Amino acid sequence: MVRFASTFGRTDLADAGRWLADHPPGPSPDVICHGDLHPFNLLADGDRVTVLDWSTALLAPRAHDVGFTSLQLSEPALRVPGWQRPLVRAFGRVLARRFIRDYQRQAAVTVGPGELRWHQAVVCLRALVEVASWVHEGTADAHAGHPWLINGPAFARRLARLTGVPVRAR
């Protein structure tokens, strides 16, 4: 991601990526991660759940999927009037905490808060680098309404908070 960010002229993202590479969480066993686990990739039929769209699957610590999903829940990609945004985010944070708690209980594992924040930051970086590619290619308008564009400012704030690197959304 650092190389791509540099190619797109985004030294802020490249610096944040280098910080993440220099400050990884402790070792954790790799598992099969979905890479894009959110409610629209689930089909539920009673007690049965089918996970769809494995196009971004990878081997990574389980904190990667937990980080991705909890980030998506805590930063819902919804266009709402400004006064409603804090309410939507508060509800999203409640859902994210519940997801993390239930995941840890059902999987009988613990995902540490530092590990979770690091993986959430990686997801933020991935999203912001993808947006940078759209801007670089002049295709950002074709992606209007995409969750990465809607959440860009929130992702930039999260990434900057963790890495200490000032990051812009676009």
C-alpha positions as CSV (number, residue, x, y, z in Angstrom):
1,M,0.0,0.0,0.0
2,V,2.9,2.3,0.7
3,R,4.1,2.0,-2.9
4,F,0.7,2.7,-4.3
5,A,0.1,5.7,-2.0
6,S,3.5,7.1,-3.2
7,T,2.5,6.5,-6.8
8,F,-0.7,8.4,-6.3
9,G,1.2,11.3,-4.7
10,R,-0.1,10.6,-1.2
11,T,2.9,10.9,1.0
12,D,0.6,11.2,4.0
13,L,-0.8,7.7,3.3
14,A,2.7,6.4,2.6
15,D,3.9,7.7,5.9
16,A,1.0,6.2,7.8
17,G,1.6,2.9,6.0
18,R,5.3,3.0,7.1
19,W,4.2,3.7,10.7
20,L,1.9,0.7,10.7
21,A,4.6,-1.5,9.2
22,D,7.0,-0.3,11.9
23,H,4.5,-0.9,14.7
24,P,2.8,-4.2,14.1
25,P,0.7,-5.8,16.8
26,G,2.1,-8.9,18.6
27,P,2.2,-12.2,16.7
28,S,-1.1,-14.0,16.2
29,P,-1.9,-17.2,14.3
30,D,-3.3,-16.7,10.8
31,V,-6.8,-17.9,9.9
32,I,-8.9,-17.6,6.8
33,C,-10.3,-14.1,6.8
34,H,-13.1,-13.0,4.6
35,G,-11.7,-9.5,4.2
36,D,-15.0,-7.8,3.6
37,L,-17.3,-9.1,6.3
38,H,-20.3,-6.9,6.7
39,P,-24.1,-7.4,6.8
40,F,-24.6,-7.2,3.0
41,N,-22.3,-10.2,2.5
42,L,-24.4,-12.4,4.7
43,L,-27.5,-14.5,3.9
44,A,-29.5,-15.6,6.9
45,D,-32.2,-18.2,6.9
46,G,-33.4,-18.9,10.4
47,D,-30.3,-20.2,12.3
48,R,-28.3,-20.7,9.1
49,V,-26.0,-18.0,7.8
50,T,-24.1,-18.1,4.5
51,V,-21.2,-15.8,3.9
52,L,-21.0,-14.4,0.4
53,D,-18.4,-12.7,-1.8
54,W,-15.0,-14.1,-0.8
55,S,-13.2,-12.0,-3.4
56,T,-11.0,-10.3,-0.8
57,A,-10.3,-13.4,1.3
58,L,-6.8,-13.7,2.8
59,L,-4.7,-15.5,5.5
60,A,-4.4,-13.1,8.4
61,P,-4.9,-12.9,12.1
62,R,-8.6,-13.1,13.1
63,A,-8.3,-9.5,14.3
64,H,-8.3,-8.4,10.6
65,D,-11.9,-9.5,10.1
66,V,-12.9,-8.3,13.5
67,G,-11.3,-5.0,12.8
68,F,-12.9,-4.6,9.4
69,T,-16.4,-5.5,10.6
70,S,-16.3,-3.5,13.8
71,L,-15.0,-0.5,11.8
72,Q,-17.8,-0.8,9.3
73,L,-20.4,-1.0,12.1
74,S,-18.9,1.9,14.1
75,E,-18.6,4.1,11.0
76,P,-21.8,3.3,9.1
77,A,-21.5,4.5,5.5
78,L,-24.8,6.3,5.4
79,R,-25.5,9.7,4.1
80,V,-27.5,11.4,6.8
81,P,-28.1,15.0,7.7
82,G,-25.3,16.4,9.8
83,W,-27.3,16.6,13.0
84,Q,-28.1,12.9,12.7
85,R,-24.5,11.7,12.1
86,P,-23.6,11.6,15.8
87,L,-26.7,9.5,16.6
88,V,-25.9,7.1,13.7
89,R,-22.3,6.8,14.8
90,A,-23.3,6.2,18.5
91,F,-25.6,3.4,17.5
92,G,-22.9,2.0,15.2
93,R,-20.4,2.0,18.1
94,V,-22.9,0.1,20.2
95,L,-23.3,-2.5,17.4
96,A,-19.5,-2.7,17.0
97,R,-18.9,-3.3,20.7
98,R,-21.6,-6.0,20.7
99,F,-20.2,-7.7,17.6
100,I,-16.7,-7.8,19.2
101,R,-18.0,-9.1,22.5
102,D,-20.1,-11.8,20.8
103,Y,-17.3,-12.8,18.4
104,Q,-14.9,-13.2,21.3
105,R,-17.4,-15.2,23.3
106,Q,-18.4,-17.5,20.4
107,A,-14.9,-18.0,19.1
108,A,-13.5,-18.4,22.7
109,V,-10.7,-15.9,21.8
110,T,-9.6,-12.4,22.9
111,V,-8.7,-9.7,20.4
112,G,-6.8,-7.1,22.3
113,P,-7.8,-3.4,21.9
114,G,-4.4,-2.4,20.4
115,E,-4.5,-5.3,17.9
116,L,-8.0,-4.3,17.0
117,R,-7.1,-0.6,16.5
118,W,-4.1,-1.6,14.4
119,H,-6.2,-3.7,12.0
120,Q,-8.9,-1.1,11.8
121,A,-6.1,1.4,10.8
122,V,-5.0,-1.0,8.1
123,V,-8.5,-1.1,6.8
124,C,-8.7,2.7,6.8
125,L,-5.4,2.8,5.0
126,R,-6.6,0.3,2.4
127,A,-9.8,2.3,1.8
128,L,-8.0,5.7,1.6
129,V,-5.4,4.3,-0.9
130,E,-8.2,2.9,-3.1
131,V,-9.8,6.4,-3.1
132,A,-6.5,7.9,-3.9
133,S,-6.2,5.6,-6.9
134,W,-9.7,6.8,-8.1
135,V,-8.6,10.5,-7.7
136,H,-5.3,9.8,-9.4
137,E,-7.1,8.1,-12.4
138,G,-9.8,10.8,-12.5
139,T,-12.6,8.3,-11.8
140,A,-13.6,9.3,-8.2
141,D,-17.0,10.8,-9.5
142,A,-17.8,7.4,-11.0
143,H,-17.7,6.0,-7.5
144,A,-20.0,8.6,-5.9
145,G,-21.8,7.0,-2.9
146,H,-19.2,4.3,-2.4
147,P,-18.6,3.6,1.4
148,W,-14.9,4.5,1.1
149,L,-15.8,8.0,-0.1
150,I,-18.6,8.5,2.5
151,N,-16.3,7.3,5.3
152,G,-13.1,8.9,4.0
153,P,-13.0,11.7,6.6
154,A,-13.7,9.4,9.5
155,F,-11.1,6.9,8.3
156,A,-8.5,9.7,7.9
157,R,-9.2,10.8,11.5
158,R,-8.8,7.2,12.8
159,L,-5.6,6.6,10.9
160,A,-4.1,9.9,11.9
161,R,-5.1,9.3,15.6
162,L,-3.3,6.0,15.7
163,T,-0.2,6.8,13.6
164,G,0.3,10.5,14.5
165,V,0.5,11.2,10.8
166,P,-1.8,14.0,9.5
167,V,-3.9,12.2,6.9
168,R,-6.4,13.7,4.6
169,A,-9.5,12.0,3.2
170,R,-8.9,12.7,-0.5
